[in-house]
Amino acid sequence: MSESREHLQTLTEIRSLMERSSKFLSLSGLSGVSAGIVALVGAGAAYIRLQKNNQTWLSYERISQLTGPERREMVDFLLADGALVLAGALLLGIFFTIRKAHRQGLSVWNTISKRLLWALAVPLVAGGIFCLALIRFNLIWLVFPSTLIFYGLALCSGSKYTVRDVEYLGLSEILLGLIALFWTGFSLLTWAVGFGALHIVYGTVMYLKYERDEPKR
């Protein structure tokens, strides 16, 4: 019986080593939670700013009624708001990921993390260029669902290099983005749910599942 337990423990250790060598396991659930909070703050700022001019619906009909200067002002604000949200989420995500890797005694920058970064970058860069084209041709109401869809595709692409939970988040983002394509009057709400609420739920689950009882070094 003791020998069987030793064999089982050995197999578990071998499996853990193989998983560590083929998957990036330093993604922190706190990165997801912090990104979600930052996104909700950004969405709240956008709501307050757009509400002043009764533009919070961001539908085709509403945007088509805006004059050139009004549209330009709204686009400039949304781009600045989005850039700040992205920067804040990235900085916090990098901080928590490095901290978790340090606690695990792992290197953040390795072959697997490079593959993960590339898998994420291709859909994200393509989506960013696509969204810039939408803005260029005044299709602003499609930018919000497009960011959700391309972000979800990036997560699904990168999930094979990390934990499976990332794929579930990606599929949720894609589904929400597709719904938002036909529910354009609530673009800001669906964006807040996708990048805010879903990230907080995902990050909390990740933390409870993988990090709560993790030994600290």
Disulfide bonds with the S-S distance in Angstrom:
none
